[in-house]
Amino acid sequence: MTAAIRVFRTDRGDAKERLDLVLVRHMADLPEVSRNQIQGWIDGGLVRINGAVAGKPSVRLALGDEVEVPLPPPPPPKPAMLAQEMPVSVLFEDEHLLAVDKPPGLVVHPASGHSQGTLINALLWRARDWGEDRRPSLVNRLDRGTSGVLLAAKTPAVHAALARTLRRRETEKEYLAVAYGEVLAEKGRIDLKILRDPVDFKRRITSKKEGRDSLTLWERLAGGHGLALLRCRLLTGRTHQIRVHLESQGWPIVGDAMYGGPRWKGLEDPVLAAACRDFPRQALHAWRLAFVHPATGEPMEIVAPVPEDIERLLAAAGLRA
């Protein structure tokens, strides 16, 4: 089969730019194509400029150059996700959307190593009688170790409207976190940019100058014995935002192996130290979500009860949620 070819002429935004960067821009509709792949095509002689084989990825283009680049074959179709009968704790449901209380340890969406047994598999089972035009799609995500409120839309239109709603500042996304450290102030804000850790791409780091703008408001609800219960409100929604923001202040979340470390060793109470050492996940709970319903326009407030494992942790520290 002959490979498809994409041909385009460079515009003012392309003039004097590197060839590989221009191709990244013009192939933005193909997220599966990486800059490394494009550089490999250029080095392999597959990209042409004005009919001639391009020399290097760093070659600079002129206004009006004609560029030819091969298109990759379409990816194979993804296997259909299974509907699996699994318990789901429903906090709210109507004809437009569904809010559930995700337990800790549950993966939300099928991925490598987790093709079944996810929250989506459970929601597909619940949706088996919704009708052909309705299918659950998650609007927000939580890490495997984080519990709490998750929203699922029943139609693409509701999904798009909810996604816009959750990006607005007036939407309230509040979490409860049990963190190490003596938090002396009653409340505050963490305004630090977040970017990928150049050493470990699974991690995030904070910076005052580089990365994406990120803002977290926090309030101390209780504290003592080397721990603090914090209520955190997200004004932006970055990956690992609360975890990395609290760590940047010296308040890593209990049980967070990626950002916390063995801080339980510094606790004086041996019973509390053991409870923190054995806590199996980050002590982070998506507690409350307040937003405007995208179909009815009514104000909504959805609250997920504090899970038992965090209740036991707080009891060991003599704190109350």
SERO-4910 file (N, C-alpha, C, O; in steps of 0.05 Angstrom, whole numbers):
BEGIN
 pado doro    nc1    nc2    nc3   cac1   cac2   cac3    cc1    cc2    cc3    oc1    oc2    oc3
  Met    A     17    -24      0      0      0      0     18     25      0     36     27     16
  Thr    A     12     44    -18     27     69    -20     20     87      4     -3     91     11
  Ala    A     41     97     17     37    115     40     24    141     32     31    152     11
  Ala    A      6    151     48     -6    177     42     15    199     47     32    197     64
  Ile    A     13    220     31     31    243     32     16    268     39     -5    273     28
  Arg    A     27    283     58     15    310     63     33    331     51     58    331     55
  Val    A     21    349     36     36    370     23     25    397     33      0    401     33
  Phe    A     42    416     40     33    442     48     55    463     41     78    456     37
  Arg    A     46    488     39     65    510     34     69    525     60     49    530     75
  Thr    A     93    533     66     99    547     91     87    575     91     86    588     70
  Asp    A     78    583    114     66    610    117     85    628    133    108    620    139
  Arg    A     75    651    140     93    670    155    102    659    181    124    665    190
  Gly    A     85    643    195     93    631    220    115    610    218    128    604    237
  Asp    A    118    599    193    139    579    189    166    590    180    187    578    183
  Ala    A    165    614    168    189    626    156    212    628    177    208    638    199
  Lys    A    235    618    169    260    619    185    259    600    209    277    602    227
  Glu    A    239    582    210    237    563    232    250    536    224    252    531    200
  Arg    A    258    520    243    269    494    238    248    476    225    224    478    231
  Leu    A    257    458    207    238    441    193    223    422    212    199    419    209
  Asp    A    237    411    232    223    392    249    201    406    266    180    394    271
  Leu    A    207    430    274    187    445    290    163    453    272    140    452    282
  Val    A    168    460    248    146    467    229    128    442    225    104    444    224
  Leu    A    141    419    222    125    394    217    109    387    242     86    378    240
  Val    A    120    391    266    105    387    290     80    404    290     58    395    297
  Arg    A     83    429    282     60    447    282     39    438    261     15    438    267
  His    A     48    431    237     29    424    216     17    396    219     -1    388    205
  Met    A     28    380    238     17    353    243      5    352    271      4    330    283
  Ala    A     -4    374    282    -15    375    309    -40    359    311    -49    351    333
  Asp    A    -54    354    288    -78    337    288    -72    308    291    -90    292    293
  Leu    A    -46    300    291    -38    273    295    -22    270    320      3    269    319
  Pro    A    -35    269    344    -20    270    369     -2    245    373     16    246    389
  Glu    A     -7    224    357     10    201    360     38    204    347     56    188    351
  Val    A     41    226    331     66    231    318     84    249    336     75    271    343
  Ser    A    107    240    343    125    255    360    146    270    344    151    264    321
  Arg    A    159    289    357    181    303    344    204    284    338    217    287    317
  Asn    A    209    265    355    230    246    349    224    230    324    242    224    308
  Gln    A    199    222    320    191    208    296    196    225    271    207    216    251
  Ile    A    188    250    273    191    268    251    221    272    244    229    272    221
  Gln    A    238    274    264    266    277    259    277    251    246    295    253    229
  Gly    A    266    228    253    275    203    241    267    202    211    282    192    195
  Trp    A    243    213    205    234    213    177    253    231    161    260    225    138
  Ile    A    260    254    173    278    273    158    305    260    153    315    260    131
  Asp    A    316    248    175    342    235    172    341    212    152    361    206    139
  Gly    A    318    199    149    315    177    131    309    185    102    304    168     85
  Gly    A    308    211     97    303    220     70    275    219     61    269    219     37
  Leu    A    256    218     80    227    215     73    214    242     69    191    243     59
  Val    A    226    264     78    214    291     76    228    306     54    252    306     51
  Arg    A    211    320     38    222    335     15    214    365     18    193    371     28
  Ile    A    232    382     10    227    411      8    231    420    -21    253    417    -32
  Asn    A    209    430    -33    210    439    -61    220    416    -79    235    421    -98
  Gly    A    212    391    -73    219    368    -89    245    355    -83    251    333    -92
  Ala    A    262    368    -66    288    357    -59    287    345    -31    273    355    -14
  Val    A    303    324    -27    304    311     -1    315    331     20    335    343     15
  Ala    A    300    333     42    309    352     63    335    341     75    339    317     78
  Gly    A    353    359     82    379    351     93    378    343    122    384    321    129
  Lys    A    371    362    139    372    358    168    347    369    181    333    386    170
  Pro    A    340    359    205    317    370    220    321    400    225    301    414    229
  Ser    A    345    409    227    350    437    234    350    457    211    354    481    215
  Val    A    345    447    186    345    465    163    323    485    167    301    479    177
  Arg    A    328    510    159    309    532    162    293    535    136    303    533    114
  Leu    A    267    540    140    249    542    117    244    572    109    248    590    126
  Ala    A    237    575     84    230    602     74    200    604     69    187    583     66
  Leu    A    190    628     68    161    632     62    155    621     35    168    627     15
  Gly    A    134    604     34    125    593      8    138    567      0    131    556    -21
  Asp    A    156    556     16    168    530     10    146    508     10    127    509     26
  Glu    A    149    489     -9    130    467    -10    143    443      4    165    434     -3
  Val    A    129    433     24    139    411     41    122    386     37     97    388     38
  Glu    A    135    363     33    121    338     30    130    320     53    154    317     59
  Val    A    111    308     67    117    290     89     99    266     88     75    269     83
  Pro    A    109    242     93     92    218     93     75    217    118     84    225    140
  Leu    A     50    208    115     33    205    138     34    176    148     35    157    132
  Pro    A     35    172    175     36    145    186      9    131    180    -12    144    177
  Pro    A     10    104    179    -16     90    176    -33     94    200    -23     99    222
  Pro    A    -60     93    197    -77     97    220    -73     76    241    -67     53    235
  Pro    A    -75     84    267    -71     64    288    -92     42    287   -114     48    278
  Pro    A    -85     18    296   -106     -3    296   -128      4    315   -124     18    335
  Pro    A   -152     -5    309   -175      2    327   -171     -9    355   -161    -32    358
  Lys    A   -179      6    374   -176     -3    402   -198    -24    407   -221    -21    398
  Pro    A   -191    -44    423   -212    -64    430   -234    -51    446   -229    -33    462
  Ala    A   -258    -61    442   -281    -50    457   -278    -55    487   -269    -76    495
  Met    A   -284    -35    503   -282    -38    532   -305    -55    542   -328    -53    533
  Leu    A   -299    -72    561   -318    -90    572   -335    -77    593   -326    -60    609
  Ala    A   -361    -84    594   -379    -76    616   -377    -98    637   -382   -121    632
  Gln    A   -369    -90    661   -365   -109    683   -383   -101    707   -384    -78    715
  Glu    A   -396   -121    718   -413   -116    741   -395   -113    766   -383   -132    776
  Met    A   -393    -88    775   -377    -81    798   -392    -61    815   -408    -46    805
  Pro    A   -388    -61    841   -402    -41    858   -393    -13    852   -369     -8    848
  Val    A   -412      5    852   -406     34    847   -422     50    868   -446     46    871
  Ser    A   -408     67    882   -421     84    902   -430    110    888   -414    127    882
  Val    A   -456    113    883   -467    136    868   -475    158    888   -490    153    907
  Leu    A   -465    182    883   -471    205    899   -494    221    888   -509    234    902
  Phe    A   -496    221    861   -517    236    847   -520    225    819   -501    217    807
  Glu    A   -545    224    809   -550    216    782   -576    228    771   -596    229    786
  Asp    A   -575    238    747   -599    246    732   -595    237    703   -577    222    697
  Glu    A   -612    247    685   -611    238    658   -586    249    643   -580    240    621
  His    A   -572    268    655   -549    281    641   -522    272    651   -503    268    636
  Leu    A   -520    267    677   -494    262    689   -496    244    713   -517    238    724
  Leu    A   -473    234    721   -471    215    744   -446    224    760   -425    229    749
  Ala    A   -449    225    787   -427    230    805   -423    206    823   -442    196    835
  Val    A   -398    196    824   -393    172    840   -371    179    861   -356    198    858
  Asp    A   -369    162    881   -349    164    902   -328    142    896   -333    119    902
  Lys    A   -306    150    884   -285    131    876   -270    121    901   -260    138    916
  Pro    A   -268     95    906   -253     85    928   -223     87    922   -215     87    898
  Pro    A   -206     88    942   -177     87    937   -169     60    925   -181     39    931
  Gly    A   -149     61    908   -139     37    895   -152     29    869   -142     11    856
  Leu    A   -174     42    862   -188     36    837   -177     53    814   -177     77    816
  Val    A   -168     40    793   -160     54    768   -185     63    754   -205     49    753
  Val    A   -184     88    744   -209     99    733   -214     91    704   -237     91    695
  His    A   -192     86    688   -196     81    660   -177     59    650   -154     58    660
  Pro    A   -185     42    632   -167     21    623   -142     32    611   -142     52    597
  Ala    A   -119     20    618    -93     28    608    -75      4    608    -84    -18    615
  Ser    A    -50      8    601    -31    -14    601    -29    -26    628    -24    -12    648
  Gly    A    -34    -52    630    -33    -66    656    -60    -66    670    -62    -80    691
  His    A    -79    -50    661   -105    -49    674   -127    -48    652   -141    -28    649
  Ser    A   -130    -70    637   -149    -71    616   -178    -76    626   -197    -70    612
  Gln    A   -180    -86    650   -206    -91    662   -207    -83    691   -186    -75    703
  Gly    A   -231    -84    703   -234    -78    731   -230    -49    738   -224    -42    761
  Thr    A   -235    -31    719   -233     -2    724   -260     10    729   -281     -3    725
  Leu    A   -260     35    737   -285     49    741   -302     51    716   -326     48    716
  Ile    A   -289     56    693   -303     57    668   -317     30    661   -340     30    652
  Asn    A   -304      8    667   -316    -18    662   -342    -21    679   -362    -31    670
  Ala    A   -340    -11    704   -364    -12    721   -386      6    711   -410     -1    712
  Leu    A   -379     30    702   -399     49    692   -412     39    666   -436     44    662
  Leu    A   -397     25    649   -408     14    625   -430     -7    632   -450     -9    619
  Trp    A   -425    -22    653   -446    -41    662   -471    -26    672   -493    -33    666
  Arg    A   -466     -5    687   -489     11    697   -504     24    674   -528     29    676
  Ala    A   -490     30    652   -502     45    630   -515     26    609   -524     35    588
  Arg    A   -517      0    615   -526    -19    595   -555    -14    587   -564    -22    565
  Asp    A   -571      0    604   -599      6    598   -604     36    592   -627     44    592
  Trp    A   -583     51    588   -586     80    583   -597     86    555   -609    107    551
  Gly    A   -592     69    537   -600     75    509   -576     77    491   -554     82    501
  Glu    A   -580     74    465   -557     74    446   -542    100    445   -518    100    439
  Asp    A   -555    123    450   -542    148    447   -528    158    473   -519    180    474
  Arg    A   -528    140    493   -516    149    519   -494    129    527   -497    105    526
  Arg    A   -472    141    535   -448    125    542   -432    141    563   -428    165    559
  Pro    A   -424    129    585   -409    144    605   -382    153    596   -367    137    584
  Ser    A   -374    177    602   -348    187    597   -339    205    621   -354    222    629
  Leu    A   -316    199    631   -306    214    655   -298    242    648   -285    247    628
  Val    A   -307    261    664   -301    289    659   -277    298    674   -262    315    665
  Asn    A   -272    287    698   -248    293    713   -235    266    720   -247    245    718
  Arg    A   -210    267    728   -195    243    735   -183    245    763   -178    267    773
  Leu    A   -179    222    775   -165    221    800   -143    199    798   -147    179    785
  Asp    A   -121    204    811   -100    183    813   -111    158    826   -131    159    840
  Arg    A    -99    136    820   -107    110    832   -109    112    862   -128    100    874
  Gly    A    -90    125    875    -90    126    904   -107    148    916   -109    149    941
  Thr    A   -120    164    900   -137    186    910   -166    177    909   -175    165    889
  Ser    A   -181    182    930   -210    176    932   -227    200    927   -216    223    927
  Gly    A   -253    196    924   -271    219    924   -288    222    899   -292    204    883
  Val    A   -298    247    895   -318    253    875   -306    252    847   -286    264    841
  Leu    A   -321    237    830   -315    236    801   -340    240    786   -361    229    793
  Leu    A   -339    256    765   -362    262    748   -360    246    722   -339    244    710
  Ala    A   -383    236    713   -385    223    687   -409    234    672   -431    237    683
  Ala    A   -405    242    647   -426    252    631   -439    228    616   -426    208    611
  Lys    A   -464    232    608   -479    210    594   -480    215    564   -486    196    549
  Thr    A   -474    239    555   -473    245    526   -449    262    520   -439    276    538
  Pro    A   -440    262    495   -417    280    488   -423    309    492   -405    324    500
  Ala    A   -447    318    488   -454    346    492   -451    354    521   -440    375    528
  Val    A   -461    337    539   -459    343    567   -430    342    576   -421    358    593
  His    A   -414    323    565   -386    322    572   -372    348    565   -356    358    581
  Ala    A   -377    358    541   -364    383    532   -372    406    550   -355    422    558
  Ala    A   -398    407    557   -407    429    574   -396    427    603   -388    447    614
  Leu    A   -394    403    613   -383    399    640   -353    406    640   -343    418    659
  Ala    A   -339    398    619   -310    405    618   -306    435    619   -287    444    632
  Arg    A   -322    450    604   -320    479    605   -327    490    633   -313    508    642
  Thr    A   -347    478    645   -355    487    672   -333    483    692   -328    500    709
  Leu    A   -320    460    692   -299    453    712   -275    471    709   -259    473    727
  Arg    A   -271    483    685   -248    501    682   -253    529    693   -234    545    695
  Arg    A   -277    535    699   -283    562    709   -275    565    738   -276    547    754
  Arg    A   -266    590    745   -257    595    772   -279    593    793   -274    587    816
  Glu    A   -304    598    784   -326    596    804   -333    568    812   -347    564    832
  Thr    A   -324    548    796   -328    520    804   -309    514    828   -286    521    827
  Glu    A   -320    501    848   -305    496    873   -297    466    874   -314    449    875
  Lys    A   -271    461    873   -260    434    874   -243    432    899   -221    442    900
  Glu    A   -254    419    920   -241    418    946   -232    390    953   -247    371    949
  Tyr    A   -208    388    964   -196    363    972   -189    364   1002   -184    386   1013
  Leu    A   -188    341   1015   -177    338   1041   -151    323   1039   -149    303   1026
  Ala    A   -130    333   1053   -104    320   1052    -93    319   1081    -95    338   1096
  Val    A    -82    296   1088    -68    293   1113    -38    294   1107    -28    277   1093
  Ala    A    -25    314   1117      3    320   1109     21    320   1134     12    325   1156
  Tyr    A     46    314   1129     67    316   1150     74    346   1154     73    362   1135
  Gly    A     81    352   1178     91    379   1184     74    395   1203     50    388   1207
  Glu    A     86    415   1214     71    434   1232     63    457   1215     79    474   1208
  Val    A     37    459   1209     27    481   1193     17    503   1212     -4    499   1225
  Leu    A     31    525   1214     25    545   1235      3    564   1226    -13    572   1242
  Ala    A      3    572   1201    -17    591   1192    -44    577   1188    -45    553   1185
  Glu    A    -65    593   1189    -92    582   1186    -99    576   1157   -114    558   1151
  Lys    A    -89    593   1139    -96    590   1111    -74    603   1094    -58    618   1105
  Gly    A    -75    597   1068    -55    610   1051    -60    601   1022    -80    588   1015
  Arg    A    -41    609   1005    -43    602    976    -15    594    967      6    604    976
  Ile    A    -15    575    948     10    566    936      8    573    906     -8    561    892
  Asp    A     24    592    898     23    602    870     51    595    857     68    613    856
  Leu    A     54    571    849     79    561    836     72    547    810     53    532    809
  Lys    A     89    551    791     85    537    765     93    508    768    109    501    786
  Ile    A     82    491    751     87    462    752     97    453    725     86    460    704
  Leu    A    118    437    725    128    425    701    138    397    706    141    389    729
  Arg    A    144    382    685    154    355    688    182    355    699    198    373    693
  Asp    A    188    335    716    215    331    726    232    321    703    226    300    691
  Pro    A    253    335    695    269    326    672    283    300    677    292    287    658
  Val    A    286    292    702    299    266    709    279    243    709    286    221    699
  Asp    A    255    248    719    234    227    721    208    239    710    195    256    723
  Phe    A    200    231    686    177    243    673    151    237    686    130    249    680
  Lys    A    150    217    705    126    212    719    121    232    741     98    235    750
  Arg    A    142    246    750    140    265    771    136    293    760    140    299    737
  Arg    A    126    311    778    124    339    772    141    355    792    145    345    815
  Ile    A    151    378    784    166    396    802    154    424    800    140    430    781
  Thr    A    161    440    819    151    468    819    173    487    812    197    481    815
  Ser    A    165    510    801    183    531    793    169    558    795    145    560    791
  Lys    A    185    579    800    173    606    800    172    617    772    157    636    767
  Lys    A    188    606    753    191    618    727    181    600    704    170    609    684
  Glu    A    186    573    707    180    555    685    156    538    691    149    533    714
  Gly    A    142    529    669    120    511    673     93    524    670     91    547    662
  Arg    A     72    510    677     45    519    674     36    533    700     41    523    722
  Asp    A     21    555    697     11    569    721     -7    550    737    -23    536    726
  Ser    A     -3    550    764    -17    532    781    -23    546    808     -5    559    819
  Leu    A    -47    545    817    -55    559    842    -72    541    859    -92    531    851
  Thr    A    -63    538    884    -78    522    904    -82    539    929    -64    551    939
  Leu    A   -107    540    938   -114    553    963   -116    531    984   -126    509    979
  Trp    A   -106    537   1009   -107    516   1029   -117    528   1056   -113    552   1061
  Glu    A   -128    512   1073   -137    520   1099   -131    497   1119   -137    474   1113
  Arg    A   -119    504   1142   -114    483   1162   -139    478   1178   -150    496   1191
  Leu    A   -149    453   1178   -172    446   1193   -165    435   1221   -180    439   1240
  Ala    A   -142    422   1222   -133    411   1248   -104    405   1246    -93    401   1224
  Gly    A    -90    403   1268    -62    397   1268    -52    388   1295    -63    395   1315
  Gly    A    -30    373   1295    -18    364   1319     -3    338   1315     -9    323   1297
  His    A     16    333   1333     32    308   1333     47    304   1306     52    281   1299
  Gly    A     53    326   1293     69    324   1269     53    320   1243     65    317   1222
  Leu    A     26    322   1245      9    319   1222    -10    343   1220    -15    356   1240
  Ala    A    -21    348   1196    -40    369   1193    -62    360   1173    -55    346   1154
  Leu    A    -86    366   1180   -109    361   1161   -114    387   1146   -121    408   1159
  Leu    A   -111    387   1120   -114    411   1104   -137    408   1084   -141    387   1073
  Arg    A   -152    429   1081   -171    431   1059   -159    447   1037   -151    470   1041
  Cys    A   -157    435   1013   -145    448    990   -165    453    968   -180    435    961
  Arg    A   -165    477    957   -182    483    935   -165    489    910   -147    505    911
  Leu    A   -171    474    889   -157    478    864   -169    500    847   -193    500    841
  Leu    A   -152    519    840   -161    540    821   -150    534    793   -158    547    774
  Thr    A   -132    515    791   -123    504    765   -123    474    769   -126    464    791
  Gly    A   -121    459    747   -122    430    749    -99    417    736   -102    405    714
  Arg    A    -76    418    748    -51    406    737    -47    378    749    -57    372    771
  Thr    A    -33    361    734    -27    334    744    -11    336    770      9    350    772
  His    A    -21    321    790     -8    319    816     -6    346    830     11    350    847
  Gln    A    -24    365    824    -21    392    833    -19    394    864      0    406    874
  Ile    A    -39    383    878    -39    386    907    -15    371    919     -2    381    937
  Arg    A     -8    348    909     14    332    919     40    348    917     56    349    936
  Val    A     45    359    893     71    372    889     71    400    902     92    409    912
  His    A     48    414    903     47    440    916     52    437    946     67    452    958
  Leu    A     39    418    959     43    414    988     71    406    994     83    415   1014
  Glu    A     83    388    977    110    380    981    129    404    980    150    405    994
  Ser    A    123    423    962    141    446    959    141    463    984    160    479    988
  Gln    A    121    461   1001    120    476   1026    131    461   1050    131    471   1072
  Gly    A    141    437   1044    150    420   1066    128    404   1080    132    395   1102
  Trp    A    105    401   1066     82    386   1077     75    363   1059     52    363   1048
  Pro    A     92    344   1055     84    321   1037     61    306   1049     57    304   1073
  Ile    A     45    294   1031     21    280   1040     29    252   1050     46    239   1039
  Val    A     17    244   1072     22    218   1084     16    196   1063     -4    197   1049
  Gly    A     34    177   1060     31    155   1042     38    160   1013     36    142    997
  Asp    A     47    184   1007     54    191    980     83    183    975    102    198    981
  Ala    A     87    159    963    114    149    958    129    166    938    154    167    939
  Met    A    115    179    919    129    194    899    140    221    909    161    229    901
  Tyr    A    125    234    927    133    260    936    138    262    966    147    283    977
  Gly    A    133    240    981    134    242   1010    159    232   1023    172    247   1038
  Gly    A    167    208   1018    190    196   1032    181    186   1059    158    190   1067
  Pro    A    200    174   1074    193    161   1100    192    182   1123    206    179   1142
  Arg    A    175    202   1120    173    222   1141    161    212   1167    163    225   1188
  Trp    A    148    188   1166    137    177   1191    159    171   1212    153    170   1235
  Lys    A    184    168   1203    206    163   1222    210    186   1241    222    182   1263
  Gly    A    201    210   1234    205    233   1251    183    238   1271    185    256   1287
  Leu    A    162    221   1271    140    224   1290    147    212   1317    158    190   1318
  Glu    A    140    225   1338    147    216   1365    129    193   1374    139    175   1388
  Asp    A    104    194   1367     85    174   1376     89    148   1359     84    149   1335
  Pro    A     98    126   1371    103    102   1355     78     90   1342     80     78   1321
  Val    A     55     93   1355     30     83   1343     23     99   1319     15     88   1298
  Leu    A     25    125   1320     20    143   1297     40    138   1275     33    137   1252
  Ala    A     65    135   1283     86    130   1263     80    104   1248     84    103   1223
  Ala    A     72     83   1262     65     58   1248     41     61   1230     40     50   1208
  Ala    A     21     77   1239     -3     82   1222      5     96   1196     -6     90   1175
  Cys    A     23    116   1198     32    130   1174     50    112   1157     48    113   1132
  Arg    A     67     97   1169     85     79   1154     68     59   1138     75     53   1115
  Asp    A     47     49   1149     31     28   1136      8     39   1119     -6     23   1106
  Phe    A      5     65   1118    -17     76   1102    -12     70   1073      9     77   1063
  Pro    A    -30     56   1059    -24     44   1033    -26     63   1009    -21     54    986
  Arg    A    -33     88   1013    -37    106    990    -34    134    999    -32    139   1023
  Gln    A    -33    154    980    -32    182    989    -58    189   1003    -80    184    993
  Ala    A    -56    202   1026    -80    209   1042    -93    234   1030    -92    255   1042
  Leu    A   -104    231   1007   -116    253    992   -144    244    983   -148    223    972
  His    A   -164    262    988   -192    255    983   -206    278    969   -206    300    980
  Ala    A   -217    273    945   -232    294    931   -259    296    945   -278    281    939
  Trp    A   -261    315    963   -283    316    982   -308    330    971   -330    320    976
  Arg    A   -305    352    957   -329    368    950   -325    380    923   -304    389    915
  Leu    A   -347    380    908   -347    392    881   -373    408    879   -395    397    881
  Ala    A   -370    434    874   -394    452    871   -392    465    844   -371    477    837
  Phe    A   -414    464    828   -414    474    801   -442    479    792   -461    472    806
  Val    A   -445    491    769   -472    496    757   -478    474    738   -462    467    720
  His    A   -501    462    742   -510    439    725   -511    449    696   -524    469    690
  Pro    A   -498    435    677   -496    446    649   -523    445    635   -526    459    615
  Ala    A   -542    428    643   -568    426    629   -590    442    643   -606    455    629
  Thr    A   -590    442    669   -612    455    684   -605    483    693   -623    499    699
  Gly    A   -579    489    695   -571    515    706   -572    517    736   -568    539    747
  Glu    A   -579    495    749   -582    495    778   -554    492    791   -537    478    781
  Pro    A   -550    505    815   -525    501    829   -525    473    841   -545    463    852
  Met    A   -501    460    839   -498    433    849   -476    432    870   -456    447    867
  Glu    A   -479    416    890   -458    411    909   -458    381    915   -477    370    925
  Ile    A   -435    368    909   -432    339    913   -409    335    933   -387    345    929
  Val    A   -415    320    954   -395    315    975   -392    285    978   -411    270    980
  Ala    A   -367    276    979   -360    248    984   -351    245   1013   -333    258   1021
  Pro    A   -364    227   1028   -356    224   1057   -327    217   1059   -315    204   1042
  Val    A   -315    225   1082   -287    218   1087   -284    188   1089   -299    176   1105
  Pro    A   -267    175   1074   -264    146   1074   -253    136   1101   -241    150   1116
  Glu    A   -259    110   1106   -252     98   1131   -222     99   1137   -213    103   1160
  Asp    A   -205     95   1116   -177     93   1122   -166    120   1131   -148    121   1148
  Ile    A   -176    142   1119   -167    169   1128   -179    175   1156   -165    188   1172
  Glu    A   -203    166   1162   -215    169   1188   -198    156   1209   -193    167   1231
  Arg    A   -188    132   1203   -171    117   1223   -145    131   1226   -134    132   1249
  Leu    A   -134    142   1205   -108    157   1206   -112    182   1224    -95    188   1241
  Leu    A   -133    196   1220   -138    220   1236   -142    213   1265   -133    227   1283
  Ala    A   -156    190   1270   -161    182   1298   -135    175   1311   -131    181   1335
  Ala    A   -116    163   1297    -90    156   1308    -74    181   1316    -58    181   1334
  Ala    A    -79    203   1301    -66    228   1306    -81    246   1326    -72    268   1333
  Gly    A   -104    237   1335   -121    253   1352   -133    276   1339   -139    297   1352
  Leu    A   -138    275   1312   -150    296   1297   -177    288   1288   -184    264   1286
  Arg    A   -194    308   1282   -221    303   1272   -225    317   1245   -215    339   1240
  Ala    A   -239    303   1227   -245    314   1200   -266    335   1203   -274    348   1184
***
